[in-house]
Every structure is written in structure tokens, then in C-alpha cells.
Amino acid sequence: MEAANAGFRCIGENRVQEARQKIPLCPGHLEWHLIGHLQSNKVRVAVHYFSLIHSVDSERLLRLIESAAREEGKTLPVYLEVNVAGEASKFGLPPSEVLSVLELSQKLFNVRVVGLMTVAPAVREPEEVRPWFRALRELRDRMQSQTGMELSDLSMGMSGDFEIAVEEGATWIRLGSILFGPRIRPEVPVE
């Protein structure tokens, strides 16, 4: 509510179930983006509540979103999440699979890939993430050239490294802790 009252218009949420509880309590003019990992069993709820999904990490997930968006009667913009650093602990497509998922997306009607997203490795100094952000931008540029798709957006950078992300071409940055402080974990599980 405070963010909305301060003039924010886009709010990102990491968890579908938390968004499901928060969205009805907030002003209706807010645009909600899913920025966290999307499990296949939560696709229908995510498509209903969010206007953009930043974290599509497989062909299967893209197809599920297509089906749910068709049922909702909407076309949903999404980003493909790419694990440019190849970290085993992170979600995302390997860069080598991005082209095939983009080619699939061109055959779909209710989902539209508008860009790429990455989460950089945790580092001590923000400058250390520059190669990963640059790699995503360069991958996006190659994919635009190869597919003819307009992939205008890059979702990269968080509170600790957003300046570097912007310098490397980010069009969306995810600023949670710098704006809202550390995440407070619920004492009871969210249903």
C-alpha cells in the first residue's frame, strides 16, 4: 500500500501464493509481475493474477502458460529466464536452449516472449556481475537477429547490482530489499 501511495505502478512478487493474498488488498491500478520461479502447478493462478511473468524457464512451462492464458482469454507477455552463469543452484534455461524456446513461442497465440531475464551469481563486488549481464544482452541481440523477434526487454539486476545491470542494458530491475528492507518470512506457511 505504501508503495502504491508513493506512486509505484509495477510491483514484483516472488511467490504466487503470496501474491494471491496481497493483490486483492492493494489498489487496482497496480500492475503485478511474477519475478520468482513458477512451478507448473501454479501456472493457472499466476496467469490469472499477473500481467507479466519474468521467469519462464522451459518449453513445458511456456506451453502451460499458453493454455492457461487461452482459458483466461488474454495474451500474456513473458521473459525467458536464462541461467547465463550456469549455476546449478539457479533456475533458467541454458543459453543453448533459448533459440528453440523462442522458435516455439512464435507458434503460440496467447503468450508473447518480449525479452530475457537472468539472476546473476552472488558476488562480493557488484562489478563482478557485469560479464553475466553483458552475456544476457549479447544473447538477446543474437536471438533478435536469428529469429527476427523484437526482444526489447532485459530483466536483470537487483538491489545490490542494479547500477551495473542498467549500464549493460537492463530495461527492468528488481529492487526489493533496497526499497522494502529484508524479506520477512511468515511464521506460518502461506497457503
C-alpha positions as CSV (number, residue, x, y, z in Angstrom):
1,M,0.0,0.0,0.0
2,E,2.8,2.4,0.9
3,A,4.5,1.8,-2.5
4,A,1.2,2.4,-4.3
5,N,0.6,5.6,-2.4
6,A,4.2,6.7,-3.2
7,G,3.4,6.4,-6.9
8,F,4.7,2.9,-7.8
9,R,2.8,1.3,-10.6
10,C,4.5,-2.0,-11.0
11,I,5.0,-4.4,-8.2
12,G,7.0,-7.7,-8.4
13,E,6.3,-10.7,-6.3
14,N,8.4,-13.8,-6.0
15,R,5.7,-16.2,-4.8
16,V,2.4,-16.9,-6.5
17,Q,0.6,-17.8,-3.2
18,E,1.7,-14.6,-1.5
19,A,0.6,-12.5,-4.5
20,R,-2.8,-14.2,-4.4
21,Q,-3.2,-12.9,-0.8
22,K,-1.7,-9.4,-1.4
23,I,-3.2,-8.4,-4.7
24,P,-6.9,-8.2,-3.6
25,L,-5.8,-5.9,-0.7
26,C,-4.0,-3.4,-2.9
27,P,-5.2,-0.7,-5.2
28,G,-6.5,-1.9,-8.5
29,H,-4.2,0.3,-10.7
30,L,-1.1,-1.7,-9.8
31,E,0.5,-3.9,-12.4
32,W,1.8,-7.2,-10.9
33,H,4.8,-9.0,-12.2
34,L,5.9,-12.5,-11.2
35,I,9.6,-12.4,-10.8
36,G,10.2,-15.6,-8.9
37,H,10.3,-19.2,-10.0
38,L,7.0,-20.5,-11.4
39,Q,6.0,-24.1,-10.6
40,S,3.8,-25.8,-13.1
41,N,1.1,-26.5,-10.6
42,K,0.7,-22.7,-10.0
43,V,0.5,-21.6,-13.7
44,R,-3.3,-21.0,-13.8
45,V,-3.2,-18.9,-10.7
46,A,-0.2,-16.9,-12.0
47,V,-1.8,-16.3,-15.3
48,H,-4.9,-15.0,-13.6
49,Y,-3.1,-12.6,-11.2
50,F,-0.1,-11.4,-13.1
51,S,0.2,-9.1,-16.1
52,L,3.8,-10.3,-16.9
53,I,5.9,-13.3,-15.9
54,H,9.7,-12.8,-15.8
55,S,10.7,-16.4,-15.1
56,V,9.7,-18.8,-17.9
57,D,12.5,-21.5,-17.8
58,S,11.3,-24.3,-20.1
59,E,9.3,-25.2,-23.2
60,R,6.8,-27.1,-21.0
61,L,6.2,-24.1,-18.8
62,L,5.7,-21.9,-21.9
63,R,3.1,-24.3,-23.2
64,L,1.3,-24.4,-19.8
65,I,1.2,-20.6,-19.7
66,E,-0.2,-20.6,-23.3
67,S,-3.0,-22.9,-22.3
68,A,-3.9,-21.1,-19.2
69,A,-3.8,-17.7,-20.9
70,R,-6.1,-19.0,-23.7
71,E,-8.6,-20.1,-21.0
72,E,-8.4,-16.7,-19.4
73,G,-8.9,-15.0,-22.8
74,K,-5.7,-13.0,-22.6
75,T,-2.3,-12.7,-24.2
76,L,0.4,-12.7,-21.6
77,P,3.9,-11.1,-22.1
78,V,6.7,-13.2,-20.6
79,Y,10.5,-13.2,-20.3
80,L,12.6,-16.3,-20.8
81,E,14.8,-16.8,-17.7
82,V,18.3,-17.7,-18.8
83,N,20.9,-19.1,-16.4
84,V,23.9,-17.4,-18.1
85,A,26.3,-18.3,-15.4
86,G,25.4,-22.0,-15.5
87,E,24.8,-22.2,-11.7
88,A,23.3,-25.5,-10.6
89,S,21.5,-23.7,-7.7
90,K,19.6,-21.4,-10.1
91,F,16.6,-21.8,-12.4
92,G,16.8,-20.8,-16.0
93,L,17.3,-22.1,-19.5
94,P,20.9,-22.8,-20.6
95,P,21.8,-20.2,-23.3
96,S,22.0,-23.1,-25.8
97,E,18.2,-23.8,-25.4
98,V,16.9,-20.2,-25.8
99,L,16.6,-20.4,-29.6
100,S,14.4,-23.5,-29.6
101,V,12.1,-22.0,-27.0
102,L,11.9,-18.7,-28.9
103,E,11.0,-20.7,-32.1
104,L,8.3,-22.5,-30.2
105,S,6.9,-19.2,-28.9
106,Q,6.4,-17.9,-32.4
107,K,3.8,-20.6,-32.9
108,L,1.8,-19.7,-29.9
109,F,-1.1,-17.2,-29.7
110,N,-1.7,-16.4,-26.0
111,V,1.9,-15.9,-24.8
112,R,4.4,-13.4,-26.2
113,V,8.1,-13.5,-25.3
114,V,9.2,-9.9,-25.0
115,G,12.7,-10.3,-23.6
116,L,15.1,-12.3,-21.5
117,M,15.8,-12.4,-17.7
118,T,18.7,-13.5,-15.6
119,V,19.7,-13.6,-11.9
120,A,23.4,-13.0,-11.6
121,P,25.6,-15.0,-9.2
122,A,26.0,-13.7,-5.7
123,V,29.3,-11.8,-5.6
124,R,31.2,-9.5,-3.2
125,E,31.5,-6.6,-5.5
126,P,28.7,-5.5,-7.9
127,E,31.2,-5.0,-10.8
128,E,31.8,-8.8,-10.8
129,V,28.3,-9.4,-12.3
130,R,29.0,-7.3,-15.4
131,P,30.1,-10.3,-17.6
132,W,26.8,-12.1,-16.8
133,F,24.6,-9.1,-17.6
134,R,26.6,-8.4,-20.8
135,A,26.3,-12.1,-21.8
136,L,22.5,-11.8,-21.5
137,R,22.4,-8.7,-23.6
138,E,24.6,-10.2,-26.2
139,L,22.4,-13.4,-26.3
140,R,19.3,-11.2,-26.7
141,D,20.9,-9.4,-29.6
142,R,21.8,-12.6,-31.3
143,M,18.4,-14.0,-30.8
144,Q,16.8,-10.9,-32.2
145,S,19.0,-11.3,-35.3
146,Q,18.4,-15.0,-35.7
147,T,14.6,-15.0,-35.1
148,G,13.5,-11.6,-36.2
149,M,11.7,-11.2,-32.9
150,E,11.6,-7.9,-31.1
151,L,13.0,-8.8,-27.7
152,S,13.1,-5.3,-26.4
153,D,13.4,-6.0,-22.7
154,L,16.1,-7.3,-20.4
155,S,15.1,-8.1,-16.8
156,M,18.3,-8.2,-14.8
157,G,19.7,-6.6,-11.8
158,M,18.6,-6.5,-8.2
159,S,19.2,-4.2,-5.2
160,G,22.9,-4.9,-4.9
161,D,23.8,-4.8,-8.6
162,F,21.2,-2.8,-10.5
163,E,23.6,0.0,-11.5
164,I,25.7,-2.4,-13.4
165,A,22.6,-4.0,-14.9
166,V,21.4,-0.6,-16.2
167,E,24.8,0.1,-17.7
168,E,24.6,-3.2,-19.5
169,G,21.1,-2.6,-20.9
170,A,18.5,-3.6,-18.3
171,T,15.0,-2.3,-19.0
172,W,13.6,-3.9,-15.8
173,I,15.4,-4.1,-12.5
174,R,14.1,-5.9,-9.4
175,L,14.6,-3.7,-6.3
176,G,13.1,-5.5,-3.3
177,S,15.4,-5.1,-0.3
178,I,16.6,-1.6,-1.2
179,L,13.0,-0.4,-1.2
180,F,11.3,-2.6,1.3
181,G,14.1,-3.9,3.5
182,P,14.9,-7.5,4.2
183,R,12.2,-10.0,3.4
184,I,10.3,-11.1,6.5
185,R,9.4,-14.8,6.4
186,P,5.9,-15.7,7.5
187,E,5.8,-17.6,10.8
188,V,3.1,-19.9,9.3
189,P,3.2,-21.4,5.9
190,V,1.3,-19.4,3.3
191,E,-1.5,-21.4,1.7
